[in-house]
Amino acid sequence: MKAVIANDHGAVALAKEVIEHLRKRGIGTVYLGTDSEESVDYPDYAEKAVMEFRNGGYDFGVLLCGTGIGISISANKMKGIRCALPQDSYAAEMTKRHNNANFIAFGGRISYKEPVGNILDAFIDASFEGGRHQKRIDKMMALEGR
């Protein structure tokens, strides 16, 4: 497996934690985020990650900003992206099973009730169920550009 990761200044420490977690799992990473806490614009990092993801060879992307909200909204503006912002492992699992999300987002300034690594694992380990969910994804993606 291989993942692209990007973050703004609000999630530098969490991005490092995520990269280390993925590497321990044997997942290759390409890091496009900032290592500095000097202010940068999260839409720029969402765009970098999505453009790299579109080059192919990636299983998923991880985006991080202060809350995860801005960077996930930015990514979701780009064609073909379904970026989820789960609050726990259950939501992370279901976003893959039902929505076949290709990106997951986290907030560096958010206090999660469980380790982010556990939430990320639930996302990675889940499989898309297809079936009725594919019809819904098709409808969801048809909304792009409206």
PyMOL CGO cylinders between C-alpha atoms (Angstrom):
from pymol import cmd
from pymol.cgo import CYLINDER

trace = [
    CYLINDER, 0.00, 0.00, 0.00, 0.98, 3.60, -0.54, 0.3, 1, 1, 1, 1, 1, 1,
    CYLINDER, 0.98, 3.60, -0.54, -0.45, 6.89, 0.76, 0.3, 1, 1, 1, 1, 1, 1,
    CYLINDER, -0.45, 6.89, 0.76, 0.03, 10.57, 0.02, 0.3, 1, 1, 1, 1, 1, 1,
    CYLINDER, 0.03, 10.57, 0.02, 0.02, 12.86, 3.05, 0.3, 1, 1, 1, 1, 1, 1,
    CYLINDER, 0.02, 12.86, 3.05, -0.21, 16.64, 3.32, 0.3, 1, 1, 1, 1, 1, 1,
    CYLINDER, -0.21, 16.64, 3.32, -0.77, 19.08, 6.15, 0.3, 1, 1, 1, 1, 1, 1,
    CYLINDER, -0.77, 19.08, 6.15, -0.74, 22.74, 6.98, 0.3, 1, 1, 1, 1, 1, 1,
    CYLINDER, -0.74, 22.74, 6.98, 0.86, 24.44, 10.00, 0.3, 1, 1, 1, 1, 1, 1,
    CYLINDER, 0.86, 24.44, 10.00, -1.97, 23.35, 12.32, 0.3, 1, 1, 1, 1, 1, 1,
    CYLINDER, -1.97, 23.35, 12.32, -1.09, 19.67, 12.18, 0.3, 1, 1, 1, 1, 1, 1,
    CYLINDER, -1.09, 19.67, 12.18, 2.68, 19.34, 11.90, 0.3, 1, 1, 1, 1, 1, 1,
    CYLINDER, 2.68, 19.34, 11.90, 3.05, 17.05, 14.92, 0.3, 1, 1, 1, 1, 1, 1,
    CYLINDER, 3.05, 17.05, 14.92, 0.05, 14.91, 14.00, 0.3, 1, 1, 1, 1, 1, 1,
    CYLINDER, 0.05, 14.91, 14.00, 1.31, 14.51, 10.44, 0.3, 1, 1, 1, 1, 1, 1,
    CYLINDER, 1.31, 14.51, 10.44, 4.59, 13.13, 11.78, 0.3, 1, 1, 1, 1, 1, 1,
    CYLINDER, 4.59, 13.13, 11.78, 2.64, 10.75, 14.02, 0.3, 1, 1, 1, 1, 1, 1,
    CYLINDER, 2.64, 10.75, 14.02, 0.53, 9.56, 11.07, 0.3, 1, 1, 1, 1, 1, 1,
    CYLINDER, 0.53, 9.56, 11.07, 3.57, 9.03, 8.84, 0.3, 1, 1, 1, 1, 1, 1,
    CYLINDER, 3.57, 9.03, 8.84, 5.31, 7.00, 11.55, 0.3, 1, 1, 1, 1, 1, 1,
    CYLINDER, 5.31, 7.00, 11.55, 2.17, 4.93, 12.10, 0.3, 1, 1, 1, 1, 1, 1,
    CYLINDER, 2.17, 4.93, 12.10, 1.83, 4.17, 8.41, 0.3, 1, 1, 1, 1, 1, 1,
    CYLINDER, 1.83, 4.17, 8.41, 5.49, 3.26, 8.07, 0.3, 1, 1, 1, 1, 1, 1,
    CYLINDER, 5.49, 3.26, 8.07, 5.20, 0.85, 11.03, 0.3, 1, 1, 1, 1, 1, 1,
    CYLINDER, 5.20, 0.85, 11.03, 2.37, -0.82, 9.13, 0.3, 1, 1, 1, 1, 1, 1,
    CYLINDER, 2.37, -0.82, 9.13, 4.59, -1.11, 6.07, 0.3, 1, 1, 1, 1, 1, 1,
    CYLINDER, 4.59, -1.11, 6.07, 2.63, 1.45, 4.09, 0.3, 1, 1, 1, 1, 1, 1,
    CYLINDER, 2.63, 1.45, 4.09, 4.73, 3.65, 1.81, 0.3, 1, 1, 1, 1, 1, 1,
    CYLINDER, 4.73, 3.65, 1.81, 4.26, 7.38, 2.17, 0.3, 1, 1, 1, 1, 1, 1,
    CYLINDER, 4.26, 7.38, 2.17, 4.86, 10.46, 0.07, 0.3, 1, 1, 1, 1, 1, 1,
    CYLINDER, 4.86, 10.46, 0.07, 4.84, 13.55, 2.25, 0.3, 1, 1, 1, 1, 1, 1,
    CYLINDER, 4.84, 13.55, 2.25, 3.83, 16.89, 0.72, 0.3, 1, 1, 1, 1, 1, 1,
    CYLINDER, 3.83, 16.89, 0.72, 3.07, 18.85, 3.88, 0.3, 1, 1, 1, 1, 1, 1,
    CYLINDER, 3.07, 18.85, 3.88, 4.83, 21.62, 5.74, 0.3, 1, 1, 1, 1, 1, 1,
    CYLINDER, 4.83, 21.62, 5.74, 7.28, 20.89, 8.55, 0.3, 1, 1, 1, 1, 1, 1,
    CYLINDER, 7.28, 20.89, 8.55, 6.90, 24.41, 9.92, 0.3, 1, 1, 1, 1, 1, 1,
    CYLINDER, 6.90, 24.41, 9.92, 4.30, 25.95, 12.19, 0.3, 1, 1, 1, 1, 1, 1,
    CYLINDER, 4.30, 25.95, 12.19, 4.56, 29.16, 10.16, 0.3, 1, 1, 1, 1, 1, 1,
    CYLINDER, 4.56, 29.16, 10.16, 1.14, 29.94, 8.67, 0.3, 1, 1, 1, 1, 1, 1,
    CYLINDER, 1.14, 29.94, 8.67, 0.35, 28.43, 5.25, 0.3, 1, 1, 1, 1, 1, 1,
    CYLINDER, 0.35, 28.43, 5.25, -2.92, 27.93, 3.37, 0.3, 1, 1, 1, 1, 1, 1,
    CYLINDER, -2.92, 27.93, 3.37, -4.52, 24.50, 3.67, 0.3, 1, 1, 1, 1, 1, 1,
    CYLINDER, -4.52, 24.50, 3.67, -6.23, 24.61, 0.23, 0.3, 1, 1, 1, 1, 1, 1,
    CYLINDER, -6.23, 24.61, 0.23, -2.77, 24.64, -1.35, 0.3, 1, 1, 1, 1, 1, 1,
    CYLINDER, -2.77, 24.64, -1.35, -1.82, 21.45, 0.48, 0.3, 1, 1, 1, 1, 1, 1,
    CYLINDER, -1.82, 21.45, 0.48, -5.10, 19.72, -0.32, 0.3, 1, 1, 1, 1, 1, 1,
    CYLINDER, -5.10, 19.72, -0.32, -4.52, 20.52, -3.98, 0.3, 1, 1, 1, 1, 1, 1,
    CYLINDER, -4.52, 20.52, -3.98, -0.92, 19.23, -3.90, 0.3, 1, 1, 1, 1, 1, 1,
    CYLINDER, -0.92, 19.23, -3.90, -2.02, 15.94, -2.37, 0.3, 1, 1, 1, 1, 1, 1,
    CYLINDER, -2.02, 15.94, -2.37, -4.95, 15.43, -4.73, 0.3, 1, 1, 1, 1, 1, 1,
    CYLINDER, -4.95, 15.43, -4.73, -2.85, 16.21, -7.79, 0.3, 1, 1, 1, 1, 1, 1,
    CYLINDER, -2.85, 16.21, -7.79, -0.23, 13.72, -6.64, 0.3, 1, 1, 1, 1, 1, 1,
    CYLINDER, -0.23, 13.72, -6.64, -2.92, 11.12, -5.88, 0.3, 1, 1, 1, 1, 1, 1,
    CYLINDER, -2.92, 11.12, -5.88, -4.24, 11.52, -9.40, 0.3, 1, 1, 1, 1, 1, 1,
    CYLINDER, -4.24, 11.52, -9.40, -0.81, 10.59, -10.77, 0.3, 1, 1, 1, 1, 1, 1,
    CYLINDER, -0.81, 10.59, -10.77, -1.66, 7.07, -9.64, 0.3, 1, 1, 1, 1, 1, 1,
    CYLINDER, -1.66, 7.07, -9.64, -0.03, 4.45, -7.51, 0.3, 1, 1, 1, 1, 1, 1,
    CYLINDER, -0.03, 4.45, -7.51, -1.73, 5.51, -4.28, 0.3, 1, 1, 1, 1, 1, 1,
    CYLINDER, -1.73, 5.51, -4.28, -4.31, 3.62, -2.25, 0.3, 1, 1, 1, 1, 1, 1,
    CYLINDER, -4.31, 3.62, -2.25, -5.48, 6.66, -0.27, 0.3, 1, 1, 1, 1, 1, 1,
    CYLINDER, -5.48, 6.66, -0.27, -4.55, 10.10, 1.00, 0.3, 1, 1, 1, 1, 1, 1,
    CYLINDER, -4.55, 10.10, 1.00, -4.35, 11.65, 4.45, 0.3, 1, 1, 1, 1, 1, 1,
    CYLINDER, -4.35, 11.65, 4.45, -4.95, 15.37, 4.91, 0.3, 1, 1, 1, 1, 1, 1,
    CYLINDER, -4.95, 15.37, 4.91, -4.44, 17.33, 8.10, 0.3, 1, 1, 1, 1, 1, 1,
    CYLINDER, -4.44, 17.33, 8.10, -5.03, 20.89, 9.25, 0.3, 1, 1, 1, 1, 1, 1,
    CYLINDER, -5.03, 20.89, 9.25, -5.98, 22.46, 12.58, 0.3, 1, 1, 1, 1, 1, 1,
    CYLINDER, -5.98, 22.46, 12.58, -9.46, 20.93, 12.62, 0.3, 1, 1, 1, 1, 1, 1,
    CYLINDER, -9.46, 20.93, 12.62, -9.39, 18.80, 9.48, 0.3, 1, 1, 1, 1, 1, 1,
    CYLINDER, -9.39, 18.80, 9.48, -12.43, 20.72, 8.26, 0.3, 1, 1, 1, 1, 1, 1,
    CYLINDER, -12.43, 20.72, 8.26, -10.89, 23.24, 5.87, 0.3, 1, 1, 1, 1, 1, 1,
    CYLINDER, -10.89, 23.24, 5.87, -8.51, 20.82, 4.20, 0.3, 1, 1, 1, 1, 1, 1,
    CYLINDER, -8.51, 20.82, 4.20, -11.23, 18.17, 3.76, 0.3, 1, 1, 1, 1, 1, 1,
    CYLINDER, -11.23, 18.17, 3.76, -13.65, 20.69, 2.26, 0.3, 1, 1, 1, 1, 1, 1,
    CYLINDER, -13.65, 20.69, 2.26, -10.90, 21.85, -0.08, 0.3, 1, 1, 1, 1, 1, 1,
    CYLINDER, -10.90, 21.85, -0.08, -10.15, 18.30, -1.23, 0.3, 1, 1, 1, 1, 1, 1,
    CYLINDER, -10.15, 18.30, -1.23, -13.83, 17.54, -1.73, 0.3, 1, 1, 1, 1, 1, 1,
    CYLINDER, -13.83, 17.54, -1.73, -14.08, 20.44, -4.17, 0.3, 1, 1, 1, 1, 1, 1,
    CYLINDER, -14.08, 20.44, -4.17, -11.80, 18.51, -6.52, 0.3, 1, 1, 1, 1, 1, 1,
    CYLINDER, -11.80, 18.51, -6.52, -13.28, 16.07, -9.01, 0.3, 1, 1, 1, 1, 1, 1,
    CYLINDER, -13.28, 16.07, -9.01, -13.29, 12.45, -7.95, 0.3, 1, 1, 1, 1, 1, 1,
    CYLINDER, -13.29, 12.45, -7.95, -12.35, 13.03, -4.32, 0.3, 1, 1, 1, 1, 1, 1,
    CYLINDER, -12.35, 13.03, -4.32, -14.29, 11.72, -1.36, 0.3, 1, 1, 1, 1, 1, 1,
    CYLINDER, -14.29, 11.72, -1.36, -12.50, 12.93, 1.75, 0.3, 1, 1, 1, 1, 1, 1,
    CYLINDER, -12.50, 12.93, 1.75, -13.98, 11.94, 5.09, 0.3, 1, 1, 1, 1, 1, 1,
    CYLINDER, -13.98, 11.94, 5.09, -13.43, 13.59, 8.45, 0.3, 1, 1, 1, 1, 1, 1,
    CYLINDER, -13.43, 13.59, 8.45, -14.32, 10.80, 10.89, 0.3, 1, 1, 1, 1, 1, 1,
    CYLINDER, -14.32, 10.80, 10.89, -14.57, 11.37, 14.62, 0.3, 1, 1, 1, 1, 1, 1,
    CYLINDER, -14.57, 11.37, 14.62, -13.84, 7.75, 15.60, 0.3, 1, 1, 1, 1, 1, 1,
    CYLINDER, -13.84, 7.75, 15.60, -12.99, 4.27, 14.33, 0.3, 1, 1, 1, 1, 1, 1,
    CYLINDER, -12.99, 4.27, 14.33, -16.58, 3.36, 13.56, 0.3, 1, 1, 1, 1, 1, 1,
    CYLINDER, -16.58, 3.36, 13.56, -17.06, 6.40, 11.33, 0.3, 1, 1, 1, 1, 1, 1,
    CYLINDER, -17.06, 6.40, 11.33, -13.70, 5.74, 9.64, 0.3, 1, 1, 1, 1, 1, 1,
    CYLINDER, -13.70, 5.74, 9.64, -14.64, 2.13, 8.89, 0.3, 1, 1, 1, 1, 1, 1,
    CYLINDER, -14.64, 2.13, 8.89, -18.06, 3.06, 7.56, 0.3, 1, 1, 1, 1, 1, 1,
    CYLINDER, -18.06, 3.06, 7.56, -16.76, 5.83, 5.32, 0.3, 1, 1, 1, 1, 1, 1,
    CYLINDER, -16.76, 5.83, 5.32, -14.73, 3.20, 3.49, 0.3, 1, 1, 1, 1, 1, 1,
    CYLINDER, -14.73, 3.20, 3.49, -17.40, 0.48, 3.56, 0.3, 1, 1, 1, 1, 1, 1,
    CYLINDER, -17.40, 0.48, 3.56, -20.25, 2.71, 2.39, 0.3, 1, 1, 1, 1, 1, 1,
    CYLINDER, -20.25, 2.71, 2.39, -18.69, 5.78, 0.76, 0.3, 1, 1, 1, 1, 1, 1,
    CYLINDER, -18.69, 5.78, 0.76, -15.45, 4.27, -0.58, 0.3, 1, 1, 1, 1, 1, 1,
    CYLINDER, -15.45, 4.27, -0.58, -13.63, 7.41, 0.59, 0.3, 1, 1, 1, 1, 1, 1,
    CYLINDER, -13.63, 7.41, 0.59, -10.22, 7.84, -1.00, 0.3, 1, 1, 1, 1, 1, 1,
    CYLINDER, -10.22, 7.84, -1.00, -8.96, 10.46, 1.47, 0.3, 1, 1, 1, 1, 1, 1,
    CYLINDER, -8.96, 10.46, 1.47, -9.24, 10.77, 5.23, 0.3, 1, 1, 1, 1, 1, 1,
    CYLINDER, -9.24, 10.77, 5.23, -8.69, 13.97, 7.22, 0.3, 1, 1, 1, 1, 1, 1,
    CYLINDER, -8.69, 13.97, 7.22, -7.71, 14.75, 10.79, 0.3, 1, 1, 1, 1, 1, 1,
    CYLINDER, -7.71, 14.75, 10.79, -7.31, 17.85, 12.93, 0.3, 1, 1, 1, 1, 1, 1,
    CYLINDER, -7.31, 17.85, 12.93, -4.07, 18.56, 14.70, 0.3, 1, 1, 1, 1, 1, 1,
    CYLINDER, -4.07, 18.56, 14.70, -5.85, 20.68, 17.29, 0.3, 1, 1, 1, 1, 1, 1,
    CYLINDER, -5.85, 20.68, 17.29, -8.65, 18.18, 17.94, 0.3, 1, 1, 1, 1, 1, 1,
    CYLINDER, -8.65, 18.18, 17.94, -8.74, 15.95, 21.03, 0.3, 1, 1, 1, 1, 1, 1,
    CYLINDER, -8.74, 15.95, 21.03, -9.85, 12.55, 19.79, 0.3, 1, 1, 1, 1, 1, 1,
    CYLINDER, -9.85, 12.55, 19.79, -11.40, 10.01, 22.16, 0.3, 1, 1, 1, 1, 1, 1,
    CYLINDER, -11.40, 10.01, 22.16, -9.12, 7.31, 20.76, 0.3, 1, 1, 1, 1, 1, 1,
    CYLINDER, -9.12, 7.31, 20.76, -5.70, 7.36, 19.13, 0.3, 1, 1, 1, 1, 1, 1,
    CYLINDER, -5.70, 7.36, 19.13, -5.66, 8.70, 15.58, 0.3, 1, 1, 1, 1, 1, 1,
    CYLINDER, -5.66, 8.70, 15.58, -3.70, 5.57, 14.61, 0.3, 1, 1, 1, 1, 1, 1,
    CYLINDER, -3.70, 5.57, 14.61, -6.70, 3.43, 15.59, 0.3, 1, 1, 1, 1, 1, 1,
    CYLINDER, -6.70, 3.43, 15.59, -9.04, 5.59, 13.52, 0.3, 1, 1, 1, 1, 1, 1,
    CYLINDER, -9.04, 5.59, 13.52, -6.66, 5.43, 10.57, 0.3, 1, 1, 1, 1, 1, 1,
    CYLINDER, -6.66, 5.43, 10.57, -6.36, 1.64, 10.91, 0.3, 1, 1, 1, 1, 1, 1,
    CYLINDER, -6.36, 1.64, 10.91, -10.15, 1.25, 10.83, 0.3, 1, 1, 1, 1, 1, 1,
    CYLINDER, -10.15, 1.25, 10.83, -10.21, 3.19, 7.55, 0.3, 1, 1, 1, 1, 1, 1,
    CYLINDER, -10.21, 3.19, 7.55, -7.31, 1.27, 6.00, 0.3, 1, 1, 1, 1, 1, 1,
    CYLINDER, -7.31, 1.27, 6.00, -8.54, -2.17, 7.06, 0.3, 1, 1, 1, 1, 1, 1,
    CYLINDER, -8.54, -2.17, 7.06, -12.12, -1.70, 5.85, 0.3, 1, 1, 1, 1, 1, 1,
    CYLINDER, -12.12, -1.70, 5.85, -13.24, -2.70, 2.36, 0.3, 1, 1, 1, 1, 1, 1,
    CYLINDER, -13.24, -2.70, 2.36, -15.87, -1.10, 0.17, 0.3, 1, 1, 1, 1, 1, 1,
    CYLINDER, -15.87, -1.10, 0.17, -19.07, -3.14, 0.22, 0.3, 1, 1, 1, 1, 1, 1,
    CYLINDER, -19.07, -3.14, 0.22, -20.30, -2.09, -3.23, 0.3, 1, 1, 1, 1, 1, 1,
    CYLINDER, -20.30, -2.09, -3.23, -23.88, -3.04, -4.06, 0.3, 1, 1, 1, 1, 1, 1,
    CYLINDER, -23.88, -3.04, -4.06, -26.44, -0.44, -3.06, 0.3, 1, 1, 1, 1, 1, 1,
    CYLINDER, -26.44, -0.44, -3.06, -23.61, 1.80, -1.87, 0.3, 1, 1, 1, 1, 1, 1,
    CYLINDER, -23.61, 1.80, -1.87, -22.17, 2.12, -5.38, 0.3, 1, 1, 1, 1, 1, 1,
    CYLINDER, -22.17, 2.12, -5.38, -25.47, 3.55, -6.62, 0.3, 1, 1, 1, 1, 1, 1,
    CYLINDER, -25.47, 3.55, -6.62, -25.32, 6.16, -3.88, 0.3, 1, 1, 1, 1, 1, 1,
    CYLINDER, -25.32, 6.16, -3.88, -21.71, 7.03, -4.65, 0.3, 1, 1, 1, 1, 1, 1,
    CYLINDER, -21.71, 7.03, -4.65, -22.63, 7.45, -8.31, 0.3, 1, 1, 1, 1, 1, 1,
    CYLINDER, -22.63, 7.45, -8.31, -25.37, 9.88, -7.29, 0.3, 1, 1, 1, 1, 1, 1,
    CYLINDER, -25.37, 9.88, -7.29, -23.00, 11.69, -4.93, 0.3, 1, 1, 1, 1, 1, 1,
    CYLINDER, -23.00, 11.69, -4.93, -20.33, 12.10, -7.57, 0.3, 1, 1, 1, 1, 1, 1,
    CYLINDER, -20.33, 12.10, -7.57, -22.92, 13.27, -10.12, 0.3, 1, 1, 1, 1, 1, 1,
    CYLINDER, -22.92, 13.27, -10.12, -23.40, 16.32, -7.90, 0.3, 1, 1, 1, 1, 1, 1,
    CYLINDER, -23.40, 16.32, -7.90, -19.90, 17.57, -8.76, 0.3, 1, 1, 1, 1, 1, 1,
    CYLINDER, -19.90, 17.57, -8.76, -20.02, 20.80, -10.68, 0.3, 1, 1, 1, 1, 1, 1,
    CYLINDER, -20.02, 20.80, -10.68, -23.65, 21.59, -9.98, 0.3, 1, 1, 1, 1, 1, 1,
]
cmd.load_cgo(trace, "trace")
